[in-house]
Amino acid sequence: MDKKCLVILALIAALTFAGSLQAANVVGQWSMDENSGQVVGDSSSNGFDGQLGTTSGIDVKDPVWVTSYTDGWDVTRGAALELSGTYAGRTYVTLDPHVSSFTALTKGTISCFFKQDTLAESDPAPSSVTNRQTIFSVSDSTEGSVEYNLFCNFGVLKAISRGGTGNVSLASGPDMSGEDVGITDGKWHHAALTVDETGQAILYLDGVAVDSATGANFLNNVPTSNTMSLGVNKDNSSADQWGFDGLLDEVRIYDDALTAAEIKALIPQVGEFTETLDSTMVVENGATDTIDVVLNAAPLANVIVTLDPNSQLDLGLGAGVAKDLTFTSSNWATAQTVTITAVDDSDPEGEEIVSIKFSTSSTDSAFDGGWMNPRILMVTVVDNDGAGVLLIQSGNTTKVNEQGPTSDTYTMRLTTAPSSDVVITPANSVDPAQVSISPASVTFNSGNYNVAQTITVT
């Protein structure tokens, strides 16, 4: 069975986020490794240096240099910038002198590593940390709602562009309620937004494409912008707004849309998993699916990979119950298979996409807190509480060619038991003289409704 392999590299304990991509297309890169001073250097060689706060001298708008930081896994990471602006733009990086060089970009990528403070970590202590928090923004401070903004809000990652002809609004999911939910979990995450030459915009969170739109412009959508910042949005003539509260690191702007594989290559990784048929799909009271998990190198101590499923998934321990896989110096190269089952309920939900989150822990610092790539596995759950037909194409596509391969297959089954026989006749929308379908029809009943039947296209 075809597998998609996501190659995972070793993670260094004292982590500085960086990727292996060529720097030719990097327009601006702020690695935040200075550890002191007022300048946030641009390592792209273009000279787009940033400045802490509003002036070249020390002021209250200055973020704090962090030479190292211990995260929730007790892993030492650094260096980075710490910002404190939950309710106002209290601290940020100014890039205003360079804004015109970026608003000329018609396509590109914004990439950044970030860690939002939890409610307990935020200082001064607010009553909530779920409000808008800007990672990167380009805006017109004299005109309301003229901006390009990558930000966090209510536990999810969002991107908006408004005030131009190619506006876009993307989100990694619906707003969450409560504190310390979603990406406000006290852990590092990676954000990326790409816009290509066709106007296709894609939002990525931790290496996973989470939302997309067409008809989008890149930073050229707001050509009148006069401000550019990290950690604040200045789309307000009266005050800075949407200040970021937490740590920022390795912000990059590219002049082209990175591919999904290039986005993943930016992220530090410690193991690999494979999916069946390039995707993962399960059916309530029906088909299960599997993934294989393995490390890429021998650890010095046991490594626990934790799989935390959505409540609609069962990994063998119950609905929504996390499953631990233990890897040792002896079995690290042996794949451990995890079976994924859809939780069968009585709610008519249709087809949904839910997630399994990965995390790692170990006393070996090279693996402790490391990321799987991606950190989140997206799983399609097919409901069985309504009548429907489930089609699964081999290799996720159906293609035939006179030069070969001359045939391909797909399977079909019903999502729920019928009260009488159901006959399905596959339609041939192509010239029958060129393409044939066999069998001409398939019959399902209450006894075989959940048994996949194969259709051959020749």
Buried (B, 14 or more C-beta within 10 A) or exposed (E): EEBEEBEBBBBEBEBBBBBEBEEEBBBBBBBBBBEEEBEBBBBBEBEBBBBBBBEEEEEEBBBEBBEEBEBBBEBBBBBBBBBBBBBEBBBBBBBBEBBEBBBEBBBBBBBBBBBBBBBEBBEEEBEEBBBBBBBBBBBBBEBEEBBBBBBBBBBBBBBBBBBBEBBBBBBBBEEBEEBBBBBBBBBBBBBBBBBBEEBBBBBBBBBBBBBBBEEBBBBBBBBEBBBBBBBBBBBBEEEBBBBBBBBBBBBBBBBBBBEBEBBBBBBBBBBBBBBBBEEBBBBBBBBEBBBBBBBBBBBEEBBBBEBBBBEBBBBEEEBBBBBEBEBEBEBBEEBBEBEBBBBBBEEEBEEEEBBBBBBBBBEBBBBBBBBBBBBBBBBBBBBBBEEBEBEBBBEEEBEBEEEEEEBBBBBBBBBBBEEEEBEBEBEEEEEEEEEBBEEEEBEBEBEBBBEBBEBEBE
